[in-house]
Each structure stands twice: as C-alpha cells, then as structure tokens.
Amino acid sequence: MREHHLPTDATGTRSAVVLLQQELHNEINRLSRLSTRGIMALSLFLVVCLLAWRGFSFLPAPETVTAHLGKPPSASVISIVLLIYTFSAIVLSLSRMTEGIEHRSSFSHVGYLTCFFLFYYFGKSLEDNYWAVFGAGITILGVESYRIWTYCAEGISKNKQDIEYIARTGRPPPQE
C-alpha cells in the first residue's frame, strides 16, 4: 500500500487534506482497475484452451514445424516440467499473497501455459495431455486471480477507511 503524505502548500492544511482525499480516491480507482487483471488472464487462458481443444487448426502441421526445429521433447518430459512449473507458480503466488506484494500480472502464466499446449501439440500428444495443462492453468490462474483480488480489496477497504477518517476528523489518518 502507498503511504499518504500531506502535500505542503501555501494555502494551508485544508487544501492539503482535499489533495490527500483525491489521492486516496485515485488509488481506489487504480486498485479497482487492477483487481480485474486476474480474471482477464483467466479469460485469455480459456480462449487459448478453446483453440487447443480444436487442435490449433490455424497452426502448421506438427511435421512441418518439427522438420525445421527438430524433434520436440517427449510427452513425459513435458509433463514433468509442467508439474514443476505448476508447483512453483502456486508457491510463488501464495508467497506473494502472504507478503502482500502487489505484483500485477498473471498474463505471463498464460504465455507459459500456452507453450505447454504448443509443446504437446508439436509432440503429437496434445489430445492425451490437454486436461493436464487445462487443470494446471485453472489452478494457477485461479490462485493468482484470488491473490490479486484480495490484495486490491484490502487496499480499497483501507483507503475507504482513510477517507472516512479524514471526513470525520479533518486530519490525515495516522500511519501504521
């Protein structure tokens, strides 16, 4: 959360309090916008899942790509890496939640999960491993969405309390 500093100006504390209230309202608006990032990432992941479910029909055939890039890793290696990634992503998200770190983006997870879909696709094992990536993605992005939403909800609540305190007392709230 941001600390509140009263701006010093020649017109006195009344205008400084008004500026602080405006700053708090701006922070509430910023946190409201930020709170939807997790659900937007989850929505984007569901679009990628739909494309994967349809077999990435817009992509070239796996044989064409592997002829240029070489043989992809085996499905078991990809699955082990997916398992490690899933565990690491959840632990990272939970540690950010306990520390109260703002970290805004969960869109990077959508990119990584898309890569897992693509590795399975080019390894011709997407059909057998679709649900593994889907489940990992829903779990990771669900935890991330909850983390972002709770961080923003706590910040919005704190800022609303600060605005109420200013309205009642005419002074800035005490810093914790």
C-alpha positions as CSV (number, residue, x, y, z in Angstrom):
1,M,0.0,0.0,0.0
2,R,1.1,3.5,-0.6
3,E,1.9,5.8,2.3
4,H,0.0,9.1,2.5
5,H,2.0,12.3,2.7
6,L,0.3,15.6,3.1
7,P,1.5,17.9,0.3
8,T,2.8,21.2,1.7
9,D,1.4,24.3,0.1
10,A,0.8,28.0,0.9
11,T,-2.9,27.7,1.3
12,G,-2.8,25.6,4.4
13,T,-3.9,22.2,5.7
14,R,-7.5,22.3,4.3
15,S,-6.3,22.1,0.8
16,A,-3.7,19.5,1.7
17,V,-6.5,17.3,3.2
18,V,-8.5,17.8,0.0
19,L,-5.5,16.7,-2.1
20,L,-5.0,13.7,0.1
21,Q,-8.6,12.7,-0.3
22,Q,-8.2,13.0,-4.1
23,E,-5.1,10.9,-3.9
24,L,-7.0,8.2,-1.9
25,H,-9.8,8.3,-4.5
26,N,-7.3,7.9,-7.3
27,E,-5.7,4.9,-5.5
28,I,-9.1,3.3,-5.1
29,N,-9.8,3.7,-8.8
30,R,-6.3,2.2,-9.7
31,L,-6.9,-0.8,-7.4
32,S,-10.4,-1.3,-8.9
33,R,-8.9,-1.5,-12.4
34,L,-6.1,-3.7,-11.2
35,S,-8.5,-6.1,-9.5
36,T,-9.8,-7.4,-12.8
37,R,-6.4,-8.4,-14.2
38,G,-6.5,-11.9,-12.8
39,I,-9.9,-12.7,-14.3
40,M,-8.8,-11.2,-17.6
41,A,-5.8,-13.5,-17.6
42,L,-8.1,-16.4,-16.8
43,S,-10.4,-15.4,-19.7
44,L,-7.5,-15.3,-22.1
45,F,-6.3,-18.7,-20.9
46,L,-9.8,-20.1,-21.6
47,V,-9.6,-18.7,-25.2
48,V,-6.2,-20.5,-25.6
49,C,-7.8,-23.7,-24.2
50,L,-10.6,-23.4,-26.8
51,L,-8.0,-23.1,-29.6
52,A,-6.1,-26.1,-28.2
53,W,-9.3,-28.1,-27.9
54,R,-9.9,-27.5,-31.6
55,G,-6.3,-28.8,-32.3
56,F,-4.8,-25.4,-33.2
57,S,-6.2,-25.7,-36.7
58,F,-4.6,-22.4,-37.7
59,L,-1.1,-23.7,-37.0
60,P,1.0,-25.6,-39.5
61,A,1.1,-29.4,-39.1
62,P,3.5,-30.6,-36.4
63,E,5.5,-32.5,-39.0
64,T,6.2,-29.2,-40.8
65,V,7.5,-27.5,-37.7
66,T,9.5,-30.4,-36.4
67,A,11.2,-30.7,-39.8
68,H,12.6,-27.2,-39.3
69,L,13.1,-27.2,-35.5
70,G,13.9,-30.8,-34.7
71,K,12.2,-33.4,-32.5
72,P,10.3,-31.9,-29.5
73,P,10.8,-33.3,-26.0
74,S,8.8,-36.4,-25.1
75,A,5.4,-36.0,-23.5
76,S,6.7,-37.4,-20.2
77,V,9.5,-34.8,-20.1
78,I,7.0,-32.0,-20.9
79,S,4.7,-33.4,-18.2
80,I,7.4,-33.4,-15.6
81,V,8.3,-29.8,-16.4
82,L,4.6,-28.9,-16.3
83,L,4.3,-30.4,-12.8
84,I,7.4,-28.5,-11.6
85,Y,6.1,-25.3,-13.1
86,T,2.6,-25.7,-11.6
87,F,4.0,-26.3,-8.1
88,S,6.5,-23.4,-8.4
89,A,3.8,-21.0,-9.7
90,I,1.4,-21.8,-6.9
91,V,4.1,-21.5,-4.2
92,L,5.2,-18.1,-5.7
93,S,1.7,-16.8,-5.8
94,L,1.0,-17.9,-2.2
95,S,4.2,-16.3,-1.0
96,R,3.3,-13.1,-2.7
97,M,-0.1,-13.3,-1.1
98,T,1.3,-13.7,2.4
99,E,3.8,-10.9,1.9
100,G,1.2,-8.6,0.5
101,I,3.2,-7.9,-2.7
102,E,1.3,-6.0,-5.4
103,H,2.8,-7.9,-8.4
104,R,0.2,-7.1,-11.1
105,S,0.5,-9.6,-13.8
106,S,-0.7,-13.1,-14.2
107,F,-0.6,-12.8,-18.0
108,S,2.9,-14.4,-18.1
109,H,1.3,-17.6,-16.8
110,V,-1.0,-17.6,-19.8
111,G,2.1,-17.4,-22.0
112,Y,3.9,-20.3,-20.2
113,L,0.7,-22.5,-20.3
114,T,0.3,-21.7,-24.0
115,C,3.8,-23.0,-24.5
116,F,2.9,-26.3,-22.8
117,F,-0.1,-26.7,-25.1
118,L,2.2,-26.0,-28.1
119,F,4.9,-28.4,-27.0
120,Y,2.3,-31.1,-26.6
121,Y,0.8,-30.2,-30.0
122,F,4.1,-30.4,-31.8
123,G,4.9,-33.6,-29.9
124,K,1.6,-35.0,-31.2
125,S,0.4,-35.7,-27.7
126,L,-2.0,-32.7,-27.1
127,E,-5.1,-34.9,-27.1
128,D,-3.6,-37.1,-24.3
129,N,-2.4,-34.1,-22.2
130,Y,-4.9,-31.4,-22.8
131,W,-6.6,-31.8,-19.4
132,A,-3.3,-31.7,-17.5
133,V,-2.5,-28.3,-18.9
134,F,-6.1,-27.1,-18.5
135,G,-6.2,-28.2,-14.9
136,A,-2.8,-26.7,-14.1
137,G,-3.8,-23.4,-15.8
138,I,-7.1,-23.2,-14.0
139,T,-5.4,-23.9,-10.7
140,I,-2.5,-21.4,-11.2
141,L,-4.7,-18.6,-12.6
142,G,-7.4,-19.2,-10.0
143,V,-4.9,-18.7,-7.2
144,E,-3.4,-15.7,-9.0
145,S,-6.9,-14.2,-9.6
146,Y,-7.7,-14.6,-5.9
147,R,-4.4,-13.1,-4.8
148,I,-4.8,-10.0,-7.0
149,W,-8.4,-9.6,-6.0
150,T,-7.8,-9.9,-2.2
151,Y,-4.8,-7.5,-2.5
152,C,-6.9,-4.9,-4.2
153,A,-9.9,-5.4,-1.9
154,E,-7.8,-4.9,1.1
155,G,-6.2,-1.8,-0.4
156,I,-9.6,-0.4,-1.4
157,S,-11.0,-1.0,2.1
158,K,-8.0,0.6,3.8
159,N,-8.3,3.7,1.5
160,K,-12.0,4.0,2.2
161,Q,-11.4,3.9,5.9
162,D,-8.7,6.6,5.5
163,I,-11.2,8.8,3.6
164,E,-13.8,8.3,6.3
165,Y,-11.3,9.2,8.9
166,I,-10.4,12.4,7.1
167,A,-14.1,13.3,6.7
168,R,-14.7,12.8,10.4
169,T,-11.6,14.5,11.8
170,G,-10.3,16.8,9.0
171,R,-6.8,15.4,9.6
172,P,-4.8,12.8,7.7
173,P,-5.0,9.2,9.1
174,P,-2.2,8.0,11.4
175,Q,0.4,5.9,9.6
176,E,0.7,2.3,10.7
